[in-house]
Amino acid sequence: MDIQAILFDVNGTLIDIETDEGLEEIYRAIGHFLAYQGILLHRWEVRDLYFQIMQRQRKESNEVFPEWDAVELWRELLHSKASDYTRSLPQKKLEQLPLFLAELHRGIARKRLRPYPQVQETLTSLQPRYRMAVVSDAQSTYAIPELQSVGLVDYFNPIIVSGNYGYRKPDPRLFQKALDTLQVKPEQALFVGNDLYHDIFGAQQVGMKAILVSFDQGSISNQVITPDYTIFRFADLPQAINHFVQE
């Protein structure tokens, strides 16, 4: 095979991350912050509104695999609860608050963020030969800063994030957007991911071969979906790629 590009999932594949959106401290901190913007809500009111708006975004979507929008969520919450004091704040501040709140929420919810062993070294070894891209179910508000913070963002172009489009993997359009940007055919690209349904099935739908990384996150058991190759250490990825190159 004439492999020219490698596409990657992020969380559970490149990055070992743990978050907990149910933590009381998230909504206490945000509730206190909102008070300084003229919005008085108990922490549990903030939490309930957060999940209600998220669920409504998904329910109102016409997509088969709907994605929500974190920045729009906070914009809606601010607009619905704004007081006269809130509306008197400088326009520039009001415009920036939804993004800030999305980042603040994610930052407090995050419990662990680190690359898996040998990820950076392996990507460095692949970079001279292959173009590399990301296709991730995430919010760009989170995904790009998190890739940056673990030193991986510069390996990838493009970075396709579901939150920018309103739909999630395994929707084939996300994979196709990356292929179109790279200007490669599906048979010239491999996908690397940790979830059989979202990653492996999604990539195979558009004609790519897909490599399953069997770590500690994602669904790896499915009687219908079969990966084209499986690795148990990220350092084994070059060997997996060579398997397809030699076909």
C-alpha positions as CSV (number, residue, x, y, z in Angstrom):
1,M,0.0,0.0,0.0
2,D,1.1,3.5,-0.8
3,I,0.6,5.0,2.7
4,Q,1.0,8.8,2.8
5,A,-0.9,9.9,5.9
6,I,-1.7,8.7,9.4
7,L,-4.8,10.0,11.1
8,F,-5.2,9.8,14.9
9,D,-7.9,9.9,17.6
10,V,-6.7,11.8,20.6
11,N,-8.1,10.9,24.0
12,G,-7.4,7.3,24.9
13,T,-5.1,7.0,21.9
14,L,-2.4,9.7,22.2
15,I,-3.4,11.2,25.5
16,D,-4.2,9.6,28.8
17,I,-6.9,11.8,30.2
18,E,-9.4,11.6,33.1
19,T,-12.2,14.2,33.7
20,D,-15.1,14.3,36.1
21,E,-17.9,16.7,35.1
22,G,-19.9,15.9,38.2
23,L,-17.4,17.4,40.7
24,E,-19.0,19.8,43.2
25,E,-16.0,22.1,43.1
26,I,-16.6,22.8,39.4
27,Y,-20.0,24.3,39.9
28,R,-19.1,26.0,43.2
29,A,-16.2,27.9,41.6
30,I,-18.3,28.8,38.5
31,G,-21.2,29.9,40.7
32,H,-18.9,32.2,42.6
33,F,-17.4,33.5,39.4
34,L,-20.9,34.2,37.9
35,A,-21.8,36.2,41.0
36,Y,-19.2,38.7,39.9
37,Q,-20.9,39.0,36.5
38,G,-24.3,39.7,38.1
39,I,-25.7,36.2,37.9
40,L,-26.7,34.6,41.2
41,L,-27.0,30.8,41.0
42,H,-26.4,28.0,43.5
43,R,-23.8,25.5,42.4
44,W,-26.4,22.8,41.8
45,E,-28.4,25.2,39.7
46,V,-25.3,25.8,37.6
47,R,-24.7,22.1,37.3
48,D,-28.3,21.3,36.3
49,L,-28.4,24.1,33.7
50,Y,-25.1,22.8,32.3
51,F,-26.4,19.3,31.7
52,Q,-29.9,20.4,30.6
53,I,-28.5,22.7,27.9
54,M,-26.1,20.0,26.7
55,Q,-28.9,17.5,26.4
56,R,-31.2,19.9,24.6
57,Q,-28.5,20.7,22.1
58,R,-28.1,17.1,21.2
59,K,-31.9,16.4,21.2
60,E,-32.6,19.3,18.9
61,S,-29.9,18.3,16.4
62,N,-30.9,16.6,13.2
63,E,-27.7,14.6,13.2
64,V,-27.5,10.8,13.7
65,F,-24.5,11.2,15.9
66,P,-25.0,14.7,17.4
67,E,-22.3,16.7,19.1
68,W,-22.8,19.6,21.5
69,D,-21.1,23.0,21.6
70,A,-19.5,24.0,24.9
71,V,-19.0,27.7,24.1
72,E,-22.6,28.0,22.8
73,L,-23.8,26.2,26.0
74,W,-22.3,28.9,28.2
75,R,-23.4,31.7,25.9
76,E,-27.0,30.4,26.3
77,L,-26.7,30.1,30.1
78,L,-25.3,33.6,30.4
79,H,-28.0,35.0,28.1
80,S,-30.9,33.3,29.9
81,K,-29.7,34.3,33.4
82,A,-28.3,37.8,32.7
83,S,-29.3,40.6,35.1
84,D,-29.2,44.3,34.3
85,Y,-25.8,44.4,35.8
86,T,-24.6,41.6,33.5
87,R,-25.9,43.4,30.5
88,S,-24.0,46.6,31.6
89,L,-20.7,44.8,31.4
90,P,-18.3,45.8,28.6
91,Q,-19.3,44.2,25.3
92,K,-15.8,42.7,24.8
93,K,-16.0,41.0,28.2
94,L,-19.4,39.6,27.5
95,E,-18.2,38.2,24.2
96,Q,-15.2,36.4,25.9
97,L,-17.1,35.0,28.9
98,P,-18.6,31.9,27.2
99,L,-15.1,30.7,26.0
100,F,-13.6,31.5,29.4
101,L,-16.3,29.5,31.2
102,A,-15.9,26.5,28.9
103,E,-12.2,26.5,29.6
104,L,-12.7,27.0,33.3
105,H,-15.2,24.2,33.5
106,R,-12.8,21.8,31.7
107,G,-9.8,22.9,33.7
108,I,-11.5,22.1,37.0
109,A,-13.0,18.9,35.8
110,R,-9.7,17.6,34.6
111,K,-8.0,15.1,36.9
112,R,-5.2,13.7,34.7
113,L,-3.6,14.7,31.4
114,R,-0.5,13.2,30.0
115,P,0.7,11.5,26.8
116,Y,0.8,7.7,26.7
117,P,4.4,6.3,26.9
118,Q,6.4,6.6,23.7
119,V,3.8,8.7,21.9
120,Q,6.1,11.7,21.3
121,E,9.1,9.6,20.4
122,T,7.0,7.5,18.0
123,L,5.4,10.6,16.3
124,T,8.8,12.1,15.9
125,S,10.0,9.0,14.1
126,L,7.0,9.0,11.8
127,Q,7.0,12.7,11.0
128,P,9.6,12.8,8.3
129,R,7.8,10.1,6.2
130,Y,4.1,10.6,6.8
131,R,1.6,13.5,7.1
132,M,-0.3,13.3,10.3
133,A,-3.7,14.6,11.3
134,V,-6.2,14.3,14.1
135,V,-9.9,13.4,14.0
136,S,-11.3,13.7,17.5
137,D,-14.7,13.7,19.3
138,A,-14.1,16.7,21.4
139,Q,-14.5,20.5,21.7
140,S,-11.8,22.5,20.0
141,T,-11.9,24.7,23.2
142,Y,-10.4,21.7,24.9
143,A,-8.7,19.5,22.3
144,I,-6.2,21.9,20.9
145,P,-5.0,23.4,24.2
146,E,-4.7,19.9,25.6
147,L,-2.6,18.8,22.7
148,Q,-0.5,21.9,23.1
149,S,0.0,21.3,26.9
150,V,1.4,17.8,26.3
151,G,3.7,18.9,23.5
152,L,1.8,17.2,20.6
153,V,-0.1,19.9,18.7
154,D,2.7,20.7,16.2
155,Y,2.7,17.1,14.8
156,F,-0.8,17.4,13.3
157,N,-2.4,19.3,10.4
158,P,-5.3,19.3,10.1
159,I,-6.9,18.9,13.5
160,I,-10.5,17.9,12.9
161,V,-12.7,18.3,16.1
162,S,-16.3,17.2,16.2
163,G,-17.4,20.2,18.3
164,N,-16.8,22.4,15.3
165,Y,-19.2,20.5,13.1
166,G,-22.1,19.4,15.2
167,Y,-21.7,15.7,14.7
168,R,-19.4,12.9,16.1
169,K,-17.6,9.8,15.0
170,P,-18.4,7.4,13.5
171,D,-19.9,9.9,11.1
172,P,-17.8,9.4,7.9
173,R,-17.8,13.1,7.1
174,L,-15.3,13.8,9.9
175,F,-12.8,11.3,8.4
176,Q,-13.5,12.6,4.9
177,K,-12.7,16.2,6.0
178,A,-9.3,15.2,7.1
179,L,-8.6,13.2,3.9
180,D,-9.8,16.1,1.7
181,T,-7.6,18.5,3.6
182,L,-4.6,16.2,3.2
183,Q,-5.5,15.5,-0.4
184,V,-5.1,11.8,0.0
185,K,-7.3,8.9,-0.9
186,P,-8.7,6.6,1.8
187,E,-6.5,3.8,0.7
188,Q,-3.5,6.0,1.2
189,A,-4.2,6.7,4.8
190,L,-4.4,4.7,8.1
191,F,-6.5,5.6,11.1
192,V,-5.3,4.9,14.7
193,G,-7.8,4.9,17.5
194,N,-8.9,3.2,20.7
195,D,-12.6,2.7,20.1
196,L,-13.9,-0.1,17.9
197,Y,-17.2,1.6,17.0
198,H,-16.3,5.3,16.8
199,D,-12.8,5.0,15.5
200,I,-12.3,1.6,13.7
201,F,-15.8,1.3,12.2
202,G,-15.9,5.0,11.4
203,A,-12.6,4.9,9.5
204,Q,-13.4,1.7,7.7
205,Q,-16.7,3.2,6.4
206,V,-14.7,5.6,4.3
207,G,-12.3,3.0,3.0
208,M,-9.3,3.4,5.4
209,K,-7.5,0.6,7.1
210,A,-7.7,1.1,10.9
211,I,-5.3,0.2,13.7
212,L,-6.8,-0.4,17.2
213,V,-4.7,0.7,20.2
214,S,-5.7,-1.5,23.1
215,F,-5.0,0.6,26.1
216,D,-7.4,1.4,29.0
217,Q,-10.1,3.6,27.4
218,G,-12.7,3.1,24.7
219,S,-14.7,0.1,23.5
220,I,-12.4,-2.8,22.3
221,S,-15.0,-5.6,22.3
222,N,-17.4,-6.0,19.4
223,Q,-18.3,-9.2,17.5
224,V,-19.1,-7.4,14.3
225,I,-16.3,-4.8,14.0
226,T,-12.8,-6.1,13.4
227,P,-9.7,-3.9,13.3
228,D,-7.2,-4.3,10.5
229,Y,-4.4,-4.4,13.1
230,T,-4.1,-4.2,16.9
231,I,-1.3,-2.8,19.0
232,F,-0.8,-2.9,22.8
233,R,2.0,-0.4,23.0
234,F,2.2,2.9,21.1
235,A,5.8,2.1,20.3
236,D,4.6,-0.7,18.1
237,L,2.8,1.6,15.7
238,P,5.7,1.8,13.1
239,Q,5.6,-2.0,12.9
240,A,1.9,-1.9,12.3
241,I,2.3,0.8,9.6
242,N,5.0,-1.3,7.9
243,H,2.6,-4.2,7.8
244,F,0.3,-2.2,5.5
245,V,3.2,-0.7,3.5
246,Q,4.3,-4.2,2.6
247,E,0.9,-5.3,1.4
